[in-house]
Amino acid sequence: MRHQREKHGAEAPHRYLCDDCGASYFRFRQHIREKHVDTTPEFLCEKCGLGFSRITYLQRHRCDEVSVRKNKRKRKGDRKGEEGVKRKRGDKALLEPYRPDIMEDDLEGEGVDNIISLIEGDGVREIYRNHWTSLRTHYREGPNHSHYTFRWESQTEPSWKQWLRSVFSRQEKRFKLNLSHSFVLFNREADEFRFFHASKNNARVWDKPKTICRFRDISSIVDDLKAVDTLEYVRQQRPNTKWTVHGVASTTFYVDKLPDFPIERKQLGRHEKRCAGDDINHNYPGGVYHPNPTPLEVLADDGVPVETDFVSPFRATYDFECYFTKNDIPTTSTSKTSYTVRHVPLSVSVCSNVPGFENPMCLISDGDPQNLVDRMGDHLEEISTSAFQILSDTCFKEAFEYLETLREDDVKDRPKLKGTLFKYLSQLPVVGFNSGKYDLNVIKPYLAQRFLILKDDDYDSEAEDGSGFGQTRKRFVIKKKEQ
């Protein structure tokens, strides 16, 4: 514009005065859009999560010691660190990665009193005051697990993007993410308020945590959270119909770090080429880990008509009762541990939901614990056989008919497929209350003799050194039922 005015006599362009800040601009619309319109930044830095309204600002953003322009040329000069120290490429004494601060609420003081005073209702204010430590904005970071709690300032949908950006920007490794809400409940009949704590175990929002590898994974989670009505979700978490949800108090994000996997960066490939680390390069020719297919997935891949997500409707349960004896007490006592009595199985109750075995059966010992466990095993096998027959005649009838119609020329592994289906249906889920800590430990020696046998396994007919002497090892194998 100056060239036009000086050389060609053009009139000076009109400058617009801004009523908000008093400054004048040629590009008045651009000034309003960038300075006075409250919009969410469209362009985000994948390293630190900082947002920009224009892509040119993002390209000028210097997030690390090496910055790249749009034309891929590096900036001149070295960037000074936070302490005024110049940072050079290859310098191993680099500063700590940027971690944006999360503005934590005070534990106590005048600021806390001011926040609570703005809450309506004496009962709700009392809840906030009693549980302020849990619902206030704060975070705790550990080597493997961290949690970040953000307080809801109102009952409108919060800024999920800002919260998750703050969480992501503080991570150096990939991580698994889950969240839970805390809220205030109100009982109309008793005119009582109660606080529902956020919990990672029994009150998490997602059954399976989300794996975060890059910043765009956060964007997809933000979209999912915006698509769900949070208030309606927490209403479904109330203990019963007598309690209603008064409001959401806070949201806690749970981070489980994956220490062996760094967050994906655009510069990772370029960094690996010039990395001067410990000269250890781990190659994984197998690629990404995939779990082994289930028996039903194996059958479905070979064309057998089965539902891969089938869950057995049958199960059995048991419970042991024991008595104490001072006979045959172990003699391996130490200065901190001494044995006084020994637990011996006295009786066991077995029940299931399989038709014909729905009534509980109580088996009482005749003095021989091994005989008691054997009788329990025989009864469970009878239940398993009945469940197998029911499933074979109903849910998997079509699968068995399909296997019978196949010829050996069509499928060479037909016996193997049939055996896979037989083995899967012959398994009966058996559960017990606290059995992993007590019942199984009590019957472990008797259980092994009932279902397992120790067998010699000649796995080498000739030694590797050519001596001609084979090696023998022992292994446990499952006892086969007598035909």
LOSEVO-241465 format. One line per field, with one value per residue (C-alpha): y, z, x. Coordinates in nm, 4 decimals, decimal comma. Each point is the difference from the previous one (the first is absolute). Last residue first. Example, Ala and Ser with C-alpha at 12.3 -4.5 7.8 and 13.67 -1.06 7.14 Angstrom:
2
y <- [-0,1060|-0,3440];
z <- [0,7140|0,0660];
x <- [1,3670|-0,1370];
# end
This chain:
483
y <- [-9,5024|0,0891|0,3708|0,1283|0,1300|0,3342|-0,0017|0,1040|-0,0133|-0,2043|0,0246|-0,2522|0,0576|-0,2356|-0,1594|-0,0499|0,2064|0,2149|0,3306|0,0857|-0,3028|-0,2604|-0,1010|0,3347|0,0678|-0,3024|0,1294|-0,1895|0,0633|0,1548|-0,0215|0,2811|0,0316|-0,1745|-0,0004|0,3731|0,0767|-0,1828|0,2090|0,3259|-0,0639|0,2566|0,2495|-0,0173|0,0732|0,2882|0,2868|-0,0899|-0,1345|0,3382|-0,0935|-0,2786|-0,0369|-0,2963|0,0641|-0,3317|-0,1093|-0,2827|0,2474|0,1241|-0,3461|-0,1351|0,3008|-0,0356|-0,3762|0,0590|0,2435|-0,2473|-0,2854|0,2244|0,1052|-0,1268|0,1893|-0,0718|-0,3383|-0,1067|0,0620|0,2584|-0,0819|-0,1039|0,3319|0,1954|-0,2080|0,0675|0,3756|0,0024|-0,1661|0,2481|0,2103|-0,2772|-0,3721|0,0431|0,2642|-0,2344|-0,2951|0,2043|0,1313|-0,3574|-0,1099|0,2976|-0,0779|-0,3619|0,1219|0,2248|-0,2969|-0,2125|0,2838|0,0445|-0,3731|0,0120|0,2979|-0,1905|-0,3156|0,2013|0,1521|-0,3495|0,0096|-0,0875|0,3571|0,1492|0,0910|0,2574|0,0252|0,3188|-0,0380|0,1297|-0,3157|-0,1297|0,3076|0,1660|0,3009|-0,1441|-0,1027|-0,1693|-0,0024|-0,1356|-0,1699|-0,0571|0,1141|0,0082|0,3252|-0,0604|0,1459|0,1911|0,0813|0,2622|0,2976|0,2892|-0,1852|-0,2829|-0,3188|-0,2740|-0,2798|-0,0292|-0,1287|-0,3693|-0,0114|0,3182|-0,0050|0,2726|-0,0537|0,1135|0,1130|0,0286|0,2001|-0,0767|0,1615|-0,1154|0,1706|-0,0122|0,2797|-0,0355|0,3201|0,0148|0,2912|-0,2120|-0,1264|-0,3306|-0,1165|-0,1856|0,1721|-0,0604|0,3511|-0,0602|-0,3062|0,1885|0,2900|-0,2442|-0,1469|0,3518|0,1683|0,0781|0,3618|0,2334|0,1812|0,2521|-0,1071|-0,3470|0,1336|0,1988|0,1739|0,1535|0,2314|0,0475|0,2566|0,1586|0,3276|0,2040|0,0408|0,1345|-0,2313|-0,0551|0,3735|0,0275|-0,2825|0,1498|0,3548|-0,0347|-0,1140|-0,3131|-0,0099|-0,2264|-0,3725|-0,2004|0,1857|-0,0611|0,2325|-0,0564|0,3338|0,0422|0,3115|0,1290|0,2064|0,2278|0,1038|-0,1102|0,1065|-0,0815|-0,3584|-0,1662|-0,2626|-0,1954|-0,1778|-0,1992|0,0176|0,2824|-0,0829|0,0509|0,3627|0,0328|-0,0761|0,2443|0,2774|-0,0902|0,0174|-0,1837|0,1362|0,2517|-0,2833|-0,1906|0,3099|0,0679|-0,3607|0,0460|0,3158|-0,1734|-0,2663|0,2878|0,0711|-0,3316|-0,3463|0,0074|-0,3405|0,0273|-0,1981|-0,2923|0,0041|0,3738|0,2433|-0,1288|-0,0475|-0,3410|-0,0010|0,3446|0,1726|0,3443|0,0504|0,0380|0,2632|-0,0110|0,2522|-0,0636|0,1099|-0,3509|-0,0556|0,2208|-0,1684|0,2158|-0,1152|0,2135|-0,1037|-0,1506|-0,1005|-0,2632|-0,0105|-0,2354|0,0410|-0,2422|0,1511|0,0747|0,1503|0,3576|0,1220|0,3496|0,1318|-0,2747|0,1006|0,3688|-0,0791|-0,2221|0,2840|0,2604|-0,2307|-0,1099|0,3607|-0,0743|-0,0810|0,2267|-0,0765|0,2692|0,0272|-0,3720|-0,0906|-0,1700|-0,3041|-0,1411|-0,3480|-0,1624|-0,3532|-0,1362|0,2298|0,2025|0,3238|0,1379|0,2688|0,2727|0,1815|-0,0470|-0,3013|-0,2255|0,2507|0,2008|-0,2934|0,1487|0,3568|-0,1055|-0,2116|0,2858|0,2370|-0,2467|-0,0170|0,3800|0,0519|0,2023|-0,0013|0,3437|-0,0270|-0,3116|0,1901|0,2907|-0,2326|-0,1838|0,3268|0,1121|-0,2978|-0,3717|-0,2639|0,2515|-0,0855|-0,1151|0,1960|-0,2660|0,1142|-0,0781|-0,2496|0,0832|-0,2640|0,0394|0,1944|-0,1584|-0,1105|-0,2427|0,2744|-0,1560|0,3051|0,3029|0,1564|0,3340|0,0484|0,2923|-0,1947|-0,0761|-0,1088|0,2195|-0,1101|-0,0143|0,1992|-0,0275|-0,1791|-0,3200|-0,0118|-0,2459|0,2446|0,0252|0,0794|-0,2578|0,0441|-0,1814|0,0602|-0,0729|0,1694|0,2969|0,1217|0,1768|-0,2794|0,0151|0,3720|-0,0554|-0,2625|0,2626|0,0057|-0,1765|-0,2658|-0,1336|-0,3809|-0,0345|-0,2363|-0,0357|0,3776|0,0874|0,1892|0,0842|0,2045|0,0077|0,3263|0,3023|0,2861|0,3142|-0,0386|-0,2288|0,0559|0,3674|0,0673|-0,1948|0,2052|0,3279|-0,0662|0,3602|0,0345|0,2618|-0,0616|0,1056|-0,3480|-0,0710|0,2750|-0,0898|0,2862|-0,0859|0,1387|0,1137|-0,0646|0,2850|0,1438|-0,1076|0,2426|-0,2574|-0,0035|0,1089|-0,1158|-0,3227|-0,0877|0,0689|-0,2419];
z <- [2,8402|0,3000|0,0418|-0,1030|0,2695|-0,0842|-0,0519|0,2381|-0,1236|0,0597|-0,2023|-0,1876|-0,2111|-0,2669|-0,0005|-0,3446|0,0773|-0,3056|0,1879|-0,0667|0,1914|-0,1810|0,0397|0,1632|0,1340|0,2190|0,2299|0,3235|0,1472|0,3227|0,0157|0,0303|0,0805|0,3340|0,1209|-0,0745|0,1834|0,3130|0,0304|-0,0802|0,2283|0,2685|-0,2337|-0,2341|0,2810|0,1594|-0,2044|-0,3490|0,1371|0,1302|-0,1125|-0,2561|-0,3747|-0,2394|-0,3743|-0,1767|-0,2835|-0,2145|-0,2555|-0,0893|-0,0165|-0,2247|-0,2339|-0,0302|-0,0511|-0,2889|-0,1557|0,0392|-0,1448|-0,2998|-0,0570|-0,3571|-0,0981|-0,3369|-0,0581|0,3542|-0,0828|0,1793|0,0790|0,3567|0,0705|-0,1153|0,2174|0,2995|-0,0671|-0,0499|0,3365|0,1736|0,1876|0,0605|-0,0013|0,0550|0,2675|0,1967|-0,0326|0,1141|0,3026|0,1010|-0,0372|0,2038|0,2820|0,0082|-0,0029|0,2954|0,1959|-0,0718|0,1083|0,3290|0,0617|-0,0606|0,2349|0,2810|-0,0666|0,0279|0,3285|0,1569|0,3279|-0,1501|-0,1277|-0,0560|-0,3438|-0,0085|-0,3218|-0,0912|-0,2239|-0,3552|-0,1328|-0,2289|-0,2183|0,0236|0,2340|0,2343|0,3615|0,1984|0,3784|0,1474|0,3298|0,2517|-0,1848|0,2366|0,1193|0,2050|0,3442|0,1873|-0,2675|0,0788|-0,2011|0,0975|0,1480|-0,2437|-0,0010|-0,2564|0,2162|-0,1850|0,2200|-0,0545|0,2757|0,1717|-0,1707|-0,1028|-0,1851|-0,3469|-0,1958|-0,3762|-0,2379|-0,3587|-0,3144|-0,3416|-0,3323|-0,3023|-0,2405|-0,1965|-0,1782|-0,3818|-0,1566|-0,2868|-0,0964|-0,1812|-0,3573|-0,0847|-0,2985|0,0868|0,1438|0,2140|0,1594|0,0925|0,1322|0,2150|0,1433|0,0885|-0,2176|0,1561|0,0930|-0,2537|0,0754|-0,2616|-0,2305|0,0004|-0,1241|0,3215|-0,0216|0,3033|-0,0753|0,2716|-0,0790|0,3477|-0,1461|-0,2804|-0,1965|-0,3520|-0,1972|0,2920|0,0297|-0,3603|0,0520|0,3259|-0,1356|-0,0546|0,3563|0,1413|0,3782|0,1246|0,0532|0,2625|0,3004|-0,0846|0,2566|0,1716|0,0164|0,1919|-0,0736|0,2835|-0,0581|0,2625|0,1840|-0,2305|0,1144|0,2085|-0,1189|0,1451|0,2728|0,0856|-0,3352|0,1009|0,0173|-0,2554|-0,2933|-0,2686|0,1016|-0,0591|-0,3693|-0,0406|0,1459|-0,2310|-0,3166|-0,2462|-0,3431|0,1565|0,1686|-0,3270|-0,1833|0,2756|-0,0279|-0,3745|0,0654|0,2635|-0,2520|-0,2212|0,2535|-0,0465|0,1557|0,2456|0,0798|0,1270|0,3114|-0,0201|0,1845|-0,0569|0,2450|0,3142|0,3123|0,1346|-0,0118|-0,0999|0,2495|0,0230|0,3335|0,0396|0,2644|0,1895|0,0669|0,2239|-0,0038|0,1224|-0,2610|-0,2634|0,0157|-0,1803|-0,1662|-0,0691|-0,2705|-0,0668|-0,3558|-0,1364|-0,2732|-0,1983|-0,1922|-0,1007|-0,0635|-0,2538|0,1523|0,0695|0,1576|0,1379|-0,3273|-0,0086|0,3317|-0,0873|-0,3417|0,1684|0,2196|-0,2780|-0,2407|0,2579|0,0716|0,2301|-0,0960|0,2013|0,3682|0,1184|0,1418|-0,0435|0,1834|-0,1923|0,1412|-0,1605|0,0839|-0,0521|-0,0224|-0,1070|0,1429|0,1986|-0,0586|0,2311|-0,1189|0,1376|-0,0682|0,3080|0,0266|0,2388|0,2486|-0,0049|0,1320|0,3273|-0,1353|-0,3236|0,1866|0,2426|-0,2914|-0,1510|0,3242|0,0396|-0,3517|-0,2855|-0,0553|-0,0138|0,3634|-0,0845|-0,2391|0,2393|0,2917|-0,2090|-0,0922|0,3640|0,1137|-0,0492|-0,2394|-0,2751|-0,3467|-0,2496|-0,3151|-0,2260|-0,1189|-0,3496|-0,0239|-0,2454|-0,0140|0,2416|-0,1376|-0,2161|0,1373|-0,2853|-0,2486|-0,3434|-0,1465|0,2113|0,2816|0,1253|0,3740|0,1091|0,2802|-0,1945|-0,2984|-0,2719|-0,3553|-0,2225|-0,3133|-0,3369|-0,0437|-0,1988|-0,3517|-0,0714|-0,2324|0,2545|0,2685|0,2293|0,3611|0,1804|0,3721|0,0646|-0,0125|-0,2151|-0,1496|-0,3318|-0,1868|0,2541|-0,0529|-0,3751|0,0579|0,1496|0,3224|0,2032|0,2730|0,2298|0,0306|0,0976|-0,2665|-0,2496|-0,0226|-0,0605|-0,2874|0,0432|0,3171|0,1662|-0,0635|0,2207|-0,2521|0,1082|-0,1071|-0,3065|-0,1579|0,0897|-0,1391|-0,3189|-0,0522|0,0509|-0,2537|-0,0222|0,3750|0,2679|0,3732|0,2618|0,1604|-0,0204|-0,2362|-0,2648|-0,2382|-0,3667|-0,2200|-0,3537|-0,2596|-0,0925|-0,3408|-0,2928|-0,1439|-0,2172|0,1343|0,3633|0,0731|-0,1970|0,1593|0,3468|-0,0689];
x <- [-1,5180|0,2129|0,0498|0,3370|0,2299|0,1539|0,3748|0,2778|0,3571|0,3107|0,3181|0,2081|0,3081|0,1283|0,3442|0,1521|0,3092|-0,0579|0,0384|-0,3615|-0,1203|-0,2016|-0,3619|-0,0722|-0,3547|-0,0375|-0,2775|-0,0492|-0,3437|-0,1236|-0,3771|-0,2512|-0,3729|-0,0408|0,3607|0,0329|-0,3240|0,1184|0,3159|-0,1891|-0,2981|0,0866|0,1666|-0,2971|-0,2445|0,1916|0,1411|-0,1229|-0,3272|-0,1118|-0,3522|0,0115|-0,0305|-0,0170|-0,0363|-0,0746|0,2267|-0,1350|-0,1345|0,3478|0,1565|-0,2749|0,0263|0,3759|-0,0335|-0,2399|0,2417|0,2870|-0,2038|-0,0882|0,3629|0,0216|-0,3122|-0,1575|0,1614|-0,0915|-0,3610|-0,2053|-0,3611|0,0792|0,1758|-0,3074|-0,2312|0,2246|-0,0072|-0,3782|-0,0540|0,2296|-0,2571|-0,2528|0,0841|0,3739|-0,0612|-0,2267|0,2388|0,2985|-0,1928|-0,0839|0,3609|0,1230|-0,2445|0,1175|0,3610|-0,0748|-0,1390|0,3058|0,2318|-0,1867|0,0201|0,3741|0,0373|-0,1738|0,2036|0,3217|-0,1160|-0,0326|-0,1942|-0,3366|-0,0354|-0,3430|-0,1366|-0,2805|-0,2005|-0,1825|-0,3068|0,0423|0,1599|-0,2754|0,0066|0,3424|-0,0108|0,2607|0,0578|0,2765|0,0420|0,3225|0,0747|0,2799|0,3123|0,3024|0,1622|0,3165|0,0669|0,2749|0,2570|0,2635|0,1152|0,2260|0,2977|-0,0572|-0,2051|0,0620|-0,1420|-0,3274|-0,2860|-0,0746|-0,2623|-0,1149|-0,3371|-0,2382|-0,3273|-0,0963|-0,3056|0,0215|-0,2205|-0,0972|-0,1342|-0,1157|-0,0554|-0,2285|-0,0972|0,3259|0,0897|-0,0107|0,1890|0,1398|-0,3455|0,0409|-0,0667|0,3269|0,1643|0,3649|0,0415|-0,3100|0,1589|0,3166|-0,2079|-0,1995|0,3198|0,1220|0,2594|0,3383|0,0423|0,1616|0,3239|0,1066|0,2779|0,1517|0,3318|0,0484|0,3354|0,1645|0,2907|0,2569|0,2715|-0,0386|-0,1209|0,1499|-0,3253|0,0618|-0,2286|-0,2381|-0,0667|-0,1167|-0,2483|-0,1242|-0,0442|-0,3748|-0,0429|-0,1580|0,0018|0,2740|-0,0669|0,1908|-0,1445|-0,3665|-0,1584|-0,3321|-0,1843|-0,3263|-0,2049|-0,2201|-0,3138|-0,1515|-0,3176|-0,2815|-0,3444|-0,3085|-0,0294|-0,3068|-0,0152|-0,3141|0,0172|0,3068|0,3829|0,0367|0,2275|-0,2684|-0,0329|0,3742|-0,0503|-0,2879|0,2139|0,2872|-0,2091|0,2221|0,1011|0,2384|0,1880|0,0412|0,1222|0,2528|0,1182|0,0599|0,2005|0,2119|0,0994|0,1167|0,2725|0,1763|0,0178|-0,2912|-0,1528|-0,3567|-0,0892|-0,2448|-0,3327|-0,0183|-0,1609|0,1672|-0,2108|0,1081|0,3788|0,1248|-0,2259|-0,1570|-0,1718|-0,3761|-0,0782|-0,3280|-0,2754|-0,3016|-0,3643|-0,0942|-0,2700|0,1600|0,3390|0,2564|0,3217|0,3088|0,2426|0,3415|0,0794|0,2365|0,2612|0,2175|0,3230|0,2722|0,3389|0,2679|0,3079|0,1093|-0,3218|-0,0640|-0,1406|-0,2619|-0,1552|-0,0138|-0,1457|-0,2567|-0,1199|-0,0047|-0,1815|-0,2560|-0,0993|-0,2914|-0,3602|-0,2276|-0,0566|0,2395|0,3539|0,0610|0,3186|0,2800|0,1806|0,3161|0,1250|0,3372|0,1347|0,3382|0,2709|-0,2526|-0,1871|-0,2685|-0,2381|-0,2256|-0,3263|-0,2173|-0,2321|0,1927|0,1449|-0,3236|-0,2005|-0,1280|-0,0234|-0,1667|-0,2557|-0,0714|-0,0517|-0,2462|-0,1994|-0,0079|-0,1301|0,1476|0,3749|0,1659|0,1109|0,1985|0,2282|0,0526|0,0763|0,2593|0,1714|0,0003|0,2003|0,0146|0,1258|0,0563|-0,1227|0,2601|0,0713|0,1457|0,3406|0,1164|0,2844|0,2768|0,2679|0,2941|0,2919|0,2626|0,3351|0,0688|0,0816|-0,0263|-0,1655|0,0737|-0,1950|0,1255|-0,0357|-0,2192|-0,1699|-0,3178|0,1979|0,1374|-0,0591|0,3009|0,0471|-0,1588|-0,3277|-0,0037|-0,1323|-0,2833|-0,1840|-0,2826|0,2505|0,1549|0,1032|0,2844|0,0564|-0,3651|-0,3406|0,0830|-0,3306|0,0530|-0,1810|-0,2846|-0,0354|-0,0187|-0,2714|-0,2278|-0,2051|0,2658|-0,0199|0,2732|-0,0131|0,3652|0,1303|-0,2860|-0,0387|-0,3627|-0,1661|-0,3679|0,0201|-0,3439|-0,1763|-0,0648|-0,0071|0,1854|0,3605|0,0175|-0,3417|-0,0166|0,3500|-0,0749|-0,3144|0,1925|0,2705|0,1195|0,0153|-0,0595|0,0371|-0,2580|-0,0270|-0,3716|-0,1226|0,2566|0,0768|0,0190|0,2798|-0,0852|0,2652|0,2337|-0,0788|0,2106|0,2519|0,1751|0,3518|-0,0337|-0,3580|0,0282|0,3345|-0,1426|-0,2860];
# end
